[in-house]
Amino acid sequence: MTTFAIIGAGRNLGEALARRFGREGYSLALIARNQDRVDQLAADPVADGFTAKGYAANVRDTDSLVAALDQATQDLGLIEVLSYNPLPQKEFLRPLLESTVGDVRAAVEFSVYGPVAAVHQVLQGMRVLKKGSLLFVNGGSAVQPVQHFAGTSIGFAGETAYVEMLDQALKDEPIYVGQLIIPGAIIPGDEQKDPQVLAEKLWQMHSQRSQLRMFATELETQPY
């Protein structure tokens, strides 16, 4: 049994992802900042017969993120699929001229340093398995910068560049790289942006391995 690790696990997309991949036989490593919350999140799939465990880590503290992934590997098995989808913090959504150096630094730590640390930690295990998927979930500002959301526009742009370079670097290896862009908010009950719909789309990306980037909906025209 191999492991599906969700960085940024929460009650919406994270929970839906856990159940979708859990149904395919993966052990589930649920990673978020608060240990109590992630333990509660893991309890439901465990009650339903899945193998799941929660781990506390802050993506802006790369040492804690690496430690969580290492412990998950020891507890549950090699990580075959990694999903990086933590929810951006409020200060990343400030207008450009109100954003400080600290705000932008935090956004880069969140969207660039975190993914780099996570991928570096799990990549060797995927090479041992001779298979793997690296999945990234971003908002529309990852491909359409908007000055009203300066932190995510800058941080996500760096993450998008990293994802594209990963795809280039791993093109000759059996490791898939995919990015799902979700314009706007995740909306329970929505035909296109319901958590279960998005989880299914990410499963299809992992299993079909055909496209680097997919969109949950068309990009919305942003006011400047």
C-alpha angles and dihedrals in degrees: 000000000000130000137251110205120200115197108199096025113185142154097277119041095002093056092046091049092049092054094044095051092036089061087059091057102262123143109236126230109189113196126189139134100265117063095200093052095046090048089054090047091053093047095071098055090043089054088053093053102265124129107242139152134179127230128189119228138141112222090216088060100064093186090060091046093051091047092052093050091047092051091047090054091051093047102039110016138263115333109246097170127034123189117192108196114134116161113254117246121247095250089062089064098061123118115267097251091051094049118102129209087257092055092051093044090053091050091052091048088051099045104028112021092043096053092043091052093045096048093045089053098050102034098085091052090053089051090052089051090045089225140066149136131228109199125188127190120201141163125248093271087073088077102016112045115213122192091216089066101040100161097052092040091056098036096042090048088058091047091050091052089049092050092050092049091048089054090052094045095049099040092112095046129076092249119111123213119200138170124198115199115205110190110211124347133339105253121199109225095020116131093230107021104039110126093243092050090051092046089053090050090052090048089053091049090053096045099040096037092193107125135040095209133029132175126221089208136351115286114264120231106253123215114240 
